[in-house]
Amino acid sequence: MIAYVTVGADDIQVAKRFYAAVLPALGYSVKEGPEGLSYALPATPGQGPVLPDFYVKPTFDGGPASAGNGTMVAFEAEDQQQVRDLHAAALAAGGTDEGPPGFRAAYGPRFYVGYLRDPQGNKIALFSSNPKDPGRDD
């Protein structure tokens, strides 16, 4: 099980604007501190944390942050409409398009996905496989 994901950012406020356009709609709350941004999903009282957490932080070594080649973080949305809405919100908040929301021939008939890069260049996917939504072949 993945416990957390961390991406580096040179400008935490620019990153905050981008992720604020996406993660709260997926249920994440944010805490901001001198070490950066910490996003977590709510836990039911008496239950352990709901994973994974997502962190946006300055680099540990103080060097410039860079996006990992081949690295991507995917967030599951409720449905296709939320994928479209969050993709648009992330673009308006400083992200760049890496592939508009839709189906891809290489993936299953219910896998609806949109790709972006955050302002630092980290690749982000927003996807839904909701069986209530139409599939690629419907």
BAGU-714648 format. One record per residue (C-alpha): residue in one letter; y, x, z. Coordinates in Angstrom, 1 decimal. Each point is the difference from the previous one (the first is absolute). Last residue first. Layout:
BEGIN
  type      c2      c1      c3
     A       Y       X       Z
...
END
This chain:
BEGIN
  type      c2      c1      c3
     D     2.6   -21.4   -25.2
     D    -1.0     3.4    -1.4
     R     2.5     2.1     2.0
     G    -0.5    -2.1     3.1
     P     2.1    -2.9     1.2
     D     0.9     0.0     3.6
     K    -2.1    -1.7     2.7
     P    -2.4     3.0     0.0
     N     2.7     2.3     1.4
     S    -0.6     3.5    -1.4
     S     3.6     1.2     0.7
     F     1.7     3.3    -0.5
     L     3.1     2.0     0.8
     A    -0.4     3.7    -0.9
     I     2.2     2.8     1.2
     K     0.5     3.5    -1.5
     N     2.2     2.4     2.0
     G     3.0     1.2    -2.0
     Q     2.5     0.4     2.8
     P     1.8    -3.2    -1.0
     D    -3.3    -1.9     0.2
     R    -2.1    -0.2    -3.2
     L    -1.4    -3.2    -1.3
     Y    -3.2    -1.7    -1.2
     G    -0.8    -3.7    -0.4
     V    -3.5    -1.4     0.4
     Y    -2.1    -3.1    -0.6
     F    -3.8     0.7     0.5
     R    -1.7    -3.3    -0.7
     P    -1.7     0.9    -3.3
     G    -1.1     3.4     1.3
     Y     1.7     3.2    -1.1
     A     0.2     2.1    -3.2
     A     1.6    -2.9    -2.0
     R     3.0    -0.1     2.4
     F     1.4    -3.2     1.3
     G     3.7    -0.5     0.8
     P     2.9     1.3     1.9
     P     2.1     2.6    -1.8
     G    -1.1     3.6    -0.3
     E     1.6     3.1     1.5
     D     3.4    -1.6     0.7
     T     2.5     1.9     2.1
     G     1.0    -0.8     3.5
     G     3.6    -0.3     1.3
     A     0.2    -3.2     1.9
     A     0.2    -2.2    -3.2
     L    -3.2     1.5    -1.2
     A    -1.7    -0.7     3.4
     A     1.2    -3.6    -0.2
     A    -1.4    -0.5    -3.5
     H    -3.4     1.4     1.0
     L     0.2    -2.1     3.2
     D     0.5    -3.2    -2.0
     R    -2.6     0.7    -2.6
     V    -2.7     1.0     2.5
     Q     1.0    -3.1     2.1
     Q    -0.5    -2.2    -3.0
     Q    -3.4     1.5    -0.7
     D    -1.3    -0.8     3.5
     E     0.0     1.0     3.7
     A     0.9     3.7    -0.7
     E    -2.2     3.0     0.6
     F     1.7     3.3     0.3
     A    -1.2     3.1    -1.9
     V     1.0     3.6     0.7
     M    -0.2     2.5    -2.8
     T    -0.8     3.7    -0.2
     G    -0.9     1.4    -3.5
     N     2.7     2.7     0.2
     G     1.4    -0.2     3.6
     A     3.7    -0.9     0.1
     S     2.3     2.6     1.3
     A     2.0     0.5     3.2
     P     2.3     3.1     0.1
     G    -0.8     2.6     2.7
     G     0.4    -0.7     3.7
     D    -3.6     0.9     0.8
     F    -0.9    -3.4     1.4
     T     1.6    -1.8    -2.9
     P     2.4    -2.8     0.9
     K    -1.8    -3.2     0.8
     V    -1.1    -3.3    -1.5
     Y    -3.0    -1.4     1.9
     F    -2.4    -2.8    -0.8
     D    -2.5    -1.3     2.6
     P    -3.4    -1.0    -1.3
     L    -1.3    -1.8     2.0
     V     0.3    -2.9     2.4
     P     0.4     1.5     3.4
     G    -2.4    -1.0     2.7
     Q    -0.4    -3.6     1.2
     G     0.9    -1.3     3.5
     P     3.1    -1.7    -1.3
     T    -0.3    -0.5    -3.8
     A     1.3     3.0    -1.9
     P     2.9     0.1    -2.4
     L    -0.1     2.3    -3.0
     A     1.8     3.3     0.3
     Y     2.8     2.0    -1.7
     S     1.4     3.2     1.5
     L     3.1     1.4    -1.5
     G     1.4     3.5     0.7
     E    -0.4     2.6     2.8
     P     3.4    -0.7     1.4
     G    -1.0    -3.6     0.4
     E    -0.4    -3.2    -1.9
     K    -2.6    -2.6     0.8
     V    -1.1    -2.4    -2.7
     S    -2.0    -3.2    -0.1
     Y    -2.6    -0.6    -2.7
     G    -1.1    -3.5    -1.0
     L    -0.2     0.4    -3.8
     A     3.5    -1.4    -0.4
     P     1.2     2.7     2.5
     L    -1.5     2.7    -2.2
     V     1.7    -0.6    -3.3
     A     3.8     0.0    -0.1
     A     0.2     1.9     3.3
     Y    -2.0     2.7    -1.7
     F     2.7     0.8    -2.5
     R     3.0    -0.2     2.4
     K    -1.9     2.1     2.5
     A    -0.7     2.7    -2.6
     V     3.7     0.3    -0.8
     Q     0.7     0.2     3.8
     I    -2.7     2.6     0.5
     D     1.4     2.4    -2.5
     D    -2.3     2.9    -0.7
     A    -3.1    -2.1     0.3
     G    -3.6     0.8     0.7
     V    -2.9    -2.5    -0.2
     T    -2.4    -0.7     2.9
     V    -3.0    -2.2    -0.1
     Y    -1.8    -1.3     3.1
     A    -3.3    -0.9     1.5
     I    -2.1    -0.1    -3.1
     M    -3.5    -1.3     0.8
END
